[in-house]
Every structure is written in C-alpha cells, then in structure tokens.
Amino acid sequence: METAMRIVFDPAEQNALRADAREMADCDPQIAYIMERLAGEGVDLERVTSWEDLRENLGQPPLDGSAPASDVA
C-alpha cells in the first residue's frame, strides 16, 4: 500500500492560518479560502508543481542562466 505524501500543519499552525484567513477574507477572499483549505487539509505533495515547471508552463526562461540573454536593457 502506497502512502500519500502530505504536509499536515500542527494545531497551532492551523489556528494561525485560519486567523490570517479571517483577516484577509474581506480584501482577498480567494487567498483566504486557500489558507483555510491549507489549514484543514494540508498540502498534497503528489500534486505540487515545481517552480521550474510553472515557469516553463508560462513560457518563461529557466533561471539557471541557460536561456539566451534578452536585448532588453
């Protein structure tokens, strides 16, 4: 049986995330919703996308210096 890789927050961290979510609910409800879900569910590491993959998906050059230099000054 394969175990899912998941980061789970301890109760103090959950409470802090929920408090921050409540503070943000009026100005940024989407972030507040995400923070509340993180507090309750943790992070499923099997579904995480790496920073490099996100950049590639958005058409951004790699950060390792292998991309050609742009002509923008």
C-alpha positions as CSV (number, residue, x, y, z in Angstrom):
1,M,0.0,0.0,0.0
2,E,1.5,3.3,-1.1
3,T,1.3,6.2,1.4
4,A,0.3,9.7,0.1
5,M,2.9,12.3,0.8
6,R,1.3,15.2,2.6
7,I,2.4,18.1,4.8
8,V,0.0,18.5,7.7
9,F,0.1,21.5,10.0
10,D,0.0,21.2,13.7
11,P,-2.9,22.7,15.6
12,A,-1.1,26.0,16.4
13,E,-0.2,26.4,12.7
14,Q,-3.7,25.6,11.7
15,N,-5.1,28.2,14.1
16,A,-2.6,30.8,12.8
17,L,-3.5,30.1,9.2
18,R,-7.2,30.4,10.0
19,A,-6.7,33.6,11.9
20,D,-4.8,35.1,8.9
21,A,-7.6,33.8,6.5
22,R,-10.2,35.6,8.6
23,E,-8.2,38.8,8.4
24,M,-7.8,38.5,4.6
25,A,-11.4,37.5,3.9
26,D,-12.7,41.0,3.1
27,C,-9.8,42.2,1.0
28,D,-8.7,38.9,-0.7
29,P,-11.3,36.1,-0.3
30,Q,-9.5,33.8,-2.8
31,I,-6.3,33.7,-0.7
32,A,-8.4,33.4,2.5
33,Y,-10.1,30.4,1.0
34,I,-6.8,28.8,0.1
35,M,-5.3,29.4,3.5
36,E,-8.4,27.9,5.2
37,R,-8.1,24.8,3.0
38,L,-4.4,24.5,3.7
39,A,-5.1,24.7,7.4
40,G,-7.7,21.9,7.2
41,E,-6.2,19.6,4.6
42,G,-2.5,20.3,4.5
43,V,-0.5,20.0,1.3
44,D,-0.7,17.0,-1.0
45,L,2.9,16.7,-2.2
46,E,1.9,14.4,-5.1
47,R,0.0,17.4,-6.7
48,V,2.6,20.1,-6.2
49,T,4.1,21.7,-9.3
50,S,7.8,22.8,-9.1
51,W,8.7,26.4,-9.7
52,E,10.7,25.4,-12.8
53,D,7.7,23.6,-14.3
54,L,5.4,26.6,-13.5
55,R,7.8,28.9,-15.3
56,E,8.0,26.6,-18.3
57,N,4.2,26.3,-18.5
58,L,4.0,30.1,-18.6
59,G,6.7,30.4,-21.3
60,Q,9.3,31.9,-19.0
61,P,13.0,31.1,-19.5
62,P,14.8,29.0,-16.9
63,L,16.6,30.7,-14.0
64,D,19.8,28.7,-14.4
65,G,21.3,31.1,-17.0
66,S,21.0,28.6,-19.9
67,A,18.4,30.9,-21.7
68,P,19.8,33.4,-24.2
69,A,20.2,36.9,-22.9
70,S,17.4,39.3,-24.0
71,D,18.1,42.6,-25.7
72,V,16.1,44.5,-23.1
73,A,18.2,47.0,-21.2
